[in-house]
Amino acid sequence: MSLTEKELENVGLSLAKEQVLVRKYRTFSSLCSDAELKKKLGEIADKHQQHFNTLMGFLQ
């Protein structure tokens, strides 16, 4: 499947946003002392990493 230039641009922007979210939630998790909150933040980071991986799949 071939993506248009606009679609590629949108995927690129979405990839960048997902990367930022993964980094932020990983940082928040590492700084958190509450175990339950730390776990939840890690799960959110993992979900955004999955989103990133899915978007990368469109480029392959």
MIFI-190068 format. One line per 3 residues: their letters; for each residue y negated, z, x of N, C-alpha, C, O. Coordinates in nm, 3 decimals, always signed. Layout:
<sites>
a) Y/Z/X/Y/Z/X/Y/Z/X/Y/Z/X  ...
</sites>
This chain:
<sites>
msl) +0.117/+0.000/+0.084/+0.000/+0.000/+0.000/-0.124/+0.000/+0.089/-0.133/+0.077/+0.185  -0.215/-0.084/+0.058/-0.338/-0.099/+0.136/-0.454/-0.035/+0.061/-0.475/-0.059/-0.058  -0.531/+0.048/+0.133/-0.645/+0.114/+0.071/-0.773/+0.036/+0.099/-0.787/-0.027/+0.204
tek) -0.864/+0.040/+0.003/-0.993/-0.026/+0.022/-1.078/+0.057/+0.120/-1.043/+0.171/+0.152  -1.186/-0.001/+0.167/-1.275/+0.068/+0.258/-1.329/+0.196/+0.195/-1.338/+0.300/+0.261  -1.365/+0.189/+0.069/-1.420/+0.305/-0.003/-1.312/+0.414/-0.016/-1.341/+0.532/+0.001
ele) -1.190/+0.373/-0.047/-1.081/+0.471/-0.059/-1.054/+0.538/+0.076/-1.032/+0.659/+0.082  -1.056/+0.460/+0.183/-1.037/+0.516/+0.317/-1.148/+0.616/+0.351/-1.123/+0.721/+0.411  -1.270/+0.581/+0.313/-1.383/+0.671/+0.335/-1.363/+0.802/+0.260/-1.386/+0.910/+0.315
nvg) -1.321/+0.793/+0.136/-1.298/+0.912/+0.054/-1.185/+0.997/+0.109/-1.194/+1.120/+0.110  -1.078/+0.934/+0.155/-0.966/+1.008/+0.215/-1.015/+1.078/+0.342/-0.981/+1.194/+0.366  -1.094/+1.009/+0.422/-1.149/+1.069/+0.544/-1.235/+1.190/+0.514/-1.225/+1.292/+0.583
lsl) -1.320/+1.180/+0.414/-1.404/+1.293/+0.375/-1.320/+1.410/+0.324/-1.347/+1.526/+0.355  -1.219/+1.378/+0.246/-1.131/+1.483/+0.194/-1.052/+1.551/+0.306/-1.032/+1.672/+0.304  -1.009/+1.473/+0.404/-0.938/+1.530/+0.520/-1.028/+1.629/+0.593/-0.984/+1.738/+0.630
ake) -1.153/+1.590/+0.615/-1.247/+1.677/+0.685/-1.269/+1.807/+0.607/-1.273/+1.915/+0.666  -1.282/+1.796/+0.476/-1.303/+1.915/+0.393/-1.181/+2.007/+0.397/-1.195/+2.129/+0.406  -1.063/+1.948/+0.389/-0.941/+2.029/+0.394/-0.926/+2.099/+0.528/-0.883/+2.214/+0.534
qvl) -0.962/+2.030/+0.637/-0.957/+2.092/+0.770/-1.048/+2.214/+0.777/-1.010/+2.318/+0.831  -1.168/+2.200/+0.724/-1.263/+2.312/+0.723/-1.206/+2.429/+0.644/-1.214/+2.544/+0.688  -1.148/+2.401/+0.529/-1.092/+2.507/+0.446/-0.976/+2.577/+0.515/-0.964/+2.699/+0.509
vrk) -0.890/+2.500/+0.580/-0.777/+2.560/+0.653/-0.831/+2.654/+0.760/-0.786/+2.768/+0.771  -0.927/+2.607/+0.839/-0.984/+2.690/+0.947/-1.049/+2.817/+0.891/-1.029/+2.926/+0.945  -1.126/+2.802/+0.784/-1.195/+2.917/+0.726/-1.096/+3.022/+0.677/-1.109/+3.140/+0.709
yrt) -0.996/+2.978/+0.598/-0.901/+3.075/+0.543/-0.815/+3.138/+0.650/-0.778/+3.254/+0.638  -0.781/+3.064/+0.756/-0.706/+3.123/+0.868/-0.793/+3.228/+0.939/-0.745/+3.334/+0.977  -0.920/+3.196/+0.957/-1.011/+3.291/+1.019/-1.027/+3.415/+0.932/-1.017/+3.528/+0.981
fss) -1.051/+3.395/+0.803/-1.065/+3.508/+0.712/-0.940/+3.595/+0.716/-0.949/+3.718/+0.721  -0.824/+3.532/+0.715/-0.697/+3.605/+0.718/-0.684/+3.687/+0.846/-0.641/+3.802/+0.843  -0.721/+3.627/+0.959/-0.708/+3.698/+1.086/-0.803/+3.817/+1.097/-0.775/+3.913/+1.169
lcs) -0.914/+3.812/+1.026/-1.012/+3.920/+1.031/-0.987/+4.029/+0.927/-1.049/+4.135/+0.931  -0.897/+4.003/+0.835/-0.872/+4.093/+0.724/-0.776/+4.205/+0.764/-0.676/+4.181/+0.832  -0.806/+4.327/+0.723/-0.718/+4.439/+0.754/-0.626/+4.475/+0.637/-0.524/+4.542/+0.657
dae) -0.659/+4.433/+0.518/-0.575/+4.458/+0.401/-0.458/+4.361/+0.400/-0.477/+4.240/+0.396  -0.337/+4.413/+0.405/-0.216/+4.330/+0.418/-0.199/+4.232/+0.302/-0.163/+4.116/+0.323  -0.224/+4.279/+0.181/-0.207/+4.194/+0.064/-0.308/+4.079/+0.063/-0.273/+3.964/+0.036
lkk) -0.431/+4.111/+0.094/-0.536/+4.009/+0.099/-0.512/+3.913/+0.215/-0.532/+3.792/+0.200  -0.468/+3.965/+0.329/-0.436/+3.882/+0.446/-0.328/+3.780/+0.410/-0.337/+3.662/+0.447  -0.225/+3.826/+0.337/-0.116/+3.738/+0.295/-0.168/+3.629/+0.200/-0.134/+3.512/+0.216
klg) -0.249/+3.668/+0.104/-0.303/+3.573/+0.006/-0.390/+3.468/+0.075/-0.382/+3.349/+0.042  -0.474/+3.511/+0.168/-0.559/+3.416/+0.241/-0.474/+3.319/+0.323/-0.507/+3.201/+0.334  -0.366/+3.369/+0.381/-0.274/+3.283/+0.454/-0.208/+3.180/+0.363/-0.190/+3.065/+0.401
eia) -0.173/+3.223/+0.244/-0.112/+3.130/+0.146/-0.212/+3.022/+0.105/-0.175/+2.906/+0.089  -0.336/+3.060/+0.087/-0.439/+2.962/+0.051/-0.457/+2.862/+0.165/-0.469/+2.742/+0.142  -0.459/+2.912/+0.288/-0.471/+2.823/+0.405/-0.352/+2.727/+0.409/-0.369/+2.608/+0.437
dkh) -0.233/+2.777/+0.381/-0.113/+2.692/+0.381/-0.123/+2.583/+0.275/-0.082/+2.469/+0.298  -0.177/+2.617/+0.159/-0.192/+2.520/+0.050/-0.289/+2.408/+0.092/-0.264/+2.290/+0.065  -0.397/+2.445/+0.155/-0.493/+2.344/+0.201/-0.434/+2.260/+0.314/-0.466/+2.142/+0.328
qqh) -0.347/+2.320/+0.395/-0.278/+2.244/+0.499/-0.185/+2.141/+0.434/-0.173/+2.028/+0.483  -0.120/+2.179/+0.325/-0.035/+2.084/+0.251/-0.119/+1.970/+0.195/-0.077/+1.854/+0.200  -0.237/+2.002/+0.143/-0.327/+1.897/+0.092/-0.363/+1.801/+0.206/-0.360/+1.679/+0.188
fnt) -0.397/+1.857/+0.322/-0.431/+1.777/+0.438/-0.314/+1.684/+0.475/-0.333/+1.565/+0.498  -0.195/+1.741/+0.481/-0.076/+1.662/+0.517/-0.049/+1.550/+0.416/-0.010/+1.439/+0.454  -0.070/+1.579/+0.289/-0.051/+1.476/+0.185/-0.151/+1.363/+0.203/-0.115/+1.245/+0.195
lmg) -0.276/+1.399/+0.227/-0.378/+1.296/+0.249/-0.347/+1.213/+0.372/-0.367/+1.092/+0.372  -0.299/+1.277/+0.478/-0.262/+1.202/+0.599/-0.151/+1.102/+0.569/-0.144/+0.996/+0.631  -0.065/+1.137/+0.476/+0.042/+1.047/+0.436/-0.010/+0.915/+0.379/+0.055/+0.811/+0.392
flq) -0.126/+0.920/+0.317/-0.185/+0.797/+0.262/-0.232/+0.701/+0.374/-0.247/+0.581/+0.352  -0.254/+0.758/+0.492/-0.304/+0.676/+0.601/-0.192/+0.617/+0.687/-0.217/+0.534/+0.775  -0.070/+0.659/+0.662/+0.042/+0.610/+0.741/+0.110/+0.492/+0.676/+0.207/+0.439/+0.731
</sites>
